Amino acid sequence: MDIKNNTTVHDVGQRAKGTLNDFQKFILRGHVMDLAIGIVIGAAFTAVVNAFVADLVTPLIGVFGKFDFSAYVLTVNKSTFHIGAFINAVISFLLVSLVVFLFVVKPVNVLMALHKTKKPEAPTTRECPYCLSSVSIKATKCAYCTSVLSPAEAQAVAS
């Protein structure tokens, strides 16, 4: 088989360019970039929250007494259970959760409530089906063309 006349070999460059173009479109699509940015910001935010808890909140709790449980160890049949380390991890998790809730979740919920769209009000008028003028929703007769109108509840159900 002659390589110079083989169409599969000659089309490799075009197929590679097509695949790279598809990959570029995939990477530059909004969702992938948003996810990557979210992960990077999340990692940076995790470092900030952990530093806040370790450097500010935990020493404040230490004012009331020493809360280091790492010395608590249970040994059974040559197996060592570090119960104190687990308790420290649970307390750390609860502190981080509390800080995130108080300083992130609550303020964001307050801001979201301020910008929430109001519930649309019930309409007070409707169109006459005959002359297309605006009449009160309670009207039984059109003020403009004097046509008899069906009740508003029945008209709302029909449409």
LINHU-V275690 format. One record per run of one state. SS is the DSSP state (~ for helix, > for strand, _ for the rest). FROM is the first residue (numbers start at 0). TO is the last residue. Records with the same first field share a line. If there is no record, write none. Layout:
SS = FROM-TO + FROM-TO
This chain:
_ = 0-1 + 5-5 + 10-10 + 27-28 + 62-72 + 76-77 + 81-81 + 114-123 + 127-132 + 136-139 + 141-146 + 148-150 + 158-158
~ = 2-4 + 6-9 + 11-26 + 29-61 + 82-113 + 151-157
> = 73-75 + 78-80 + 124-126 + 133-135 + 140-140 + 147-147
